[in-house]
């Protein structure tokens, strides 16, 4: 597992690798093993309480569904639940410092949003569908609307992702490039966006759907200190 300390030690991110096991449910009877893997990832950044973003496709039309994690609803989103028991969302936000947020990924972009002033952290699943519906911009607007956040004070981190995935709807611009544009359009300062450009496609330690691995996912877990 990898650990990254961000924003002067205010945020910690844990990133699982292939050797840490699968991080996504596929309905093949490995639920208890996957939950155990996700717990270990949370523990790697000092957490016992971890919630999970569950994004599904199928009949969904809206891919910009965001929710706040509180002490009252944490149990609903807990990684201790099986897949079907967790509410669907594309991004989660919390004020709780003892609560982490986990997101399984392959090539899509996980976007961490941190409001140091109001002590709020969020994690967004940003794939093609979310990007096409201006999901990163709407996630910032969610912070502004619900927590009175100032966009130019928000700090952003991009998880490992496929670097060269083109989005036809945006004239074949690259996914991370579009995400940055939408964040800046929402008022985020470009210098507050951190992207280490870890490419899932050519990283031997990370599973990638684009490189042919459709049976495994890595995950990121994030918390504020």
N, C-alpha and C positions, 0 to 999 in steps of 0.2 A: 504494500500500500504506500501511496505517496501522500505527503502532507505539505500543504502550502500555507504560510502565514501571510496574511494580507493586511494592507491599510494600517501600518504601524502596530501590528499585533492585535488589532481589534476584531479580526475575522480569521477563522481557521477553516480550511477545506481539506477533506480527506478524499482521495481518489483511489478506487480499487483497481487492481490489475488482474490479468487473466488468472494468475496463480491464486488469487483470493476467491475464486469461484464465481459462478453465475449470479447475477444480481436482479434478474427479471423472471417473473412467473411466465411459463409457457403452457401451463395446464398438463404437464406430463408427470405429475406425482412427486415433484421435487420441492414442494412448497416449504416444508420444514427446513430443508437444507438451505434454501434461498433466504429464508428469514434469519437463519443463523449467520449466513454470510453478511447480510445487511446489518445485523447487530454488531458484528465485529468491526465493520466499517465505522459505525457510530462510535463504538468504544475507542477507535484509533484516534479520535479527536476529543475524547473525554466525555462522551455522552451516553446516557442510558435511555433518555427519552428522545426518540427519533420518529418523525412523521415522514410519509412518503407521498410523492406526487404520482398519481395514477392517471396517465393520459391514454385514452383509447380512441380508435378511429371509427370504423363501421358507419353507423347512421348519424354520427354527430355532424352538426353544421357550424357550431361555434367553437373555435379553438382558442378563445381568449377568456376562459373561465378561471377566475382567481378567487382565492379565499384566504381569510386570516385564521391562523392557528392560535387557539387560546387554551388555557388550562381546562376549560369546559369541554372543548371538542377534540382535544388531542387524541383521545382514545379512538376516535373514528378514523383518524389518518395514520395511526400507529403502524410501524413496520411489523408488529406482532400479529397483525391481521392478515388473512389470506386476501388475494387480489380482489375478489368480487365484493369484499366487505368495505373497501376503501372508497370514499366518494371520488368521483372523477374531477380532475382539475388540470389546468395547464400551468399554474403557478401558485405557490403558497408563500405567505408572509407571516412573520411572527415578531412580537415584542419580547417574547420570553427568552431569557438568556440561557436557560437550562434545557431548551428545546432545539433540536437540530432538524434540518430538512434534507431528505435524501431523494435523489433522482437517478433512476436507471437510464443509461444512454448507450447508443452505438455510435452514430455519426452526427446526430442532431446536436444543437448547441444548448448547453445549460448556462443560463445567465444569472449570476448572483448580483443582487442589488442591495446596497447597504446605505442606510441613513444613519450616520453617526450622531447627528444632532438629536433625533427622536428615538435612537436606539431600536431600530427596526431593521430586520434582514428578510430578504425574499429570494426565492429561487424560481426561475422560469424555464419551462421546456419550450425551446424555440426551434421547431423544425419547419418544413416547407409550409404546412397549413397555418401555423401560428404567424410566420413571417408574412404570408400572403394576406393575412387579416390584420397586419400592423401590430402584432402582438407585443413586441418590445416597447413600442411607443405607448400602447394601452396599459402595459404593466407600470410604467412610470406614472401615467395618469392615475392609475389605481392608488399609488403611493400618495400622490398629491391630493386626490379626492378624499381618501380615507384617513390619512395620517398627517395632513398639512405639510408634507415634505416639500422642500425646495429642490427642484431638479438639478440646479447647478451645484448642489452640495452632495448629491448622490455619488457613490463610488460603485463601479461596475467591474465584474470579473467574468471572463469567458472561460468555460470549461474546455477540456480537449474536445475537438470536433473535426469533421472533415473540412479541409481548407478550401477545396476547389469545387464544391457543389454549387451548380448554377441554378438560378430560379428563373424559369422562362417568363413568368409574369412581370419580372423586373428587368427585362431585356438581357437576361442571362448573366446578371451580376451575381457575385458570389454571396452565399448565405451570410457569412460573418460581416461582409462589407455592408449588406443591406441592414443587418441588425444594428450596426454602428450608426448608420444614417438615420434609422428610426429613433434610436436613443437620443442622438444629437438633436433631431427635429423636435423631440419632447422636452428639450432644454438641458440635457446632460452635457457636461463639458467633455470634449474629446480626450483631453488629458487625464480625465478621471476614469477612463476605460482601460482595463488591463487585459491584454490577450497575449499569452505566451506562445500562441500558435502551435500547440501540440496537435499534430495531425494524426487522427485515429487510423487513417488508411495505411500509413507506413510505419506505425509504432508497433513493434512486436509484442509489447506488453499490454496492449489494449485491443479488445475485440472490435471489429468493424464490419458492419453489414455490407458496405461498399466493396470490401476486399474479400467477401464471400463467407464470413462467419455470421450465419443467421441463427445460431443456437445459443449464443451467449451475449450478455450485456455487462459492461462495467457500470459503476455508479459513482456519483459524487455526493458527499454529505457536507453540509455547511452549518456553522454556528457563529454567533457573535460572542465575544468575551466581555 
